[in-house]
């Protein structure tokens, strides 16, 4: 039951987020307040990320908008990774590819919902990012379950004659 509640909570957060305009969810004022000294600006200025037909960088967007971009895209990875885990634990026999497909379907629905919100641009690149987050999380989950559920080997006792 708690796994269903977790999945519904995550999907609710995504639904609310996708239904907000950029202005409603911008992080820039908060970033300007807490990162006024622009930490790591020199290091981050080397990053140029291809996204939606452009190279996103500090030079192209400015420091605070670039940090916001990184946080938003990181949130895609994290949220859809969490959704994928919530989906796989609900399955009677966890199946990697089924959980992955369901999560990608939810990502497509999330982008569609976003298309209905003014001032938002749904992109296939976000679905790809969501899919990568799901794949990474499910791979880590698979590894965790294999390690934690393998039978423990008994040590052989040495007999002295």
PyMOL commands that set and color helices and strands:
alter all, ss='L'
color gray80, all
select helices_A, chain A and resi 2-18+22-25+28-34+41-44+58-61+63-90+96-115+124-148
alter helices_A, ss='H'
color red, helices_A
select strands_A, chain A and resi 49-51+54-56
alter strands_A, ss='S'
color yellow, strands_A
deselect
rebuild
show_as cartoon
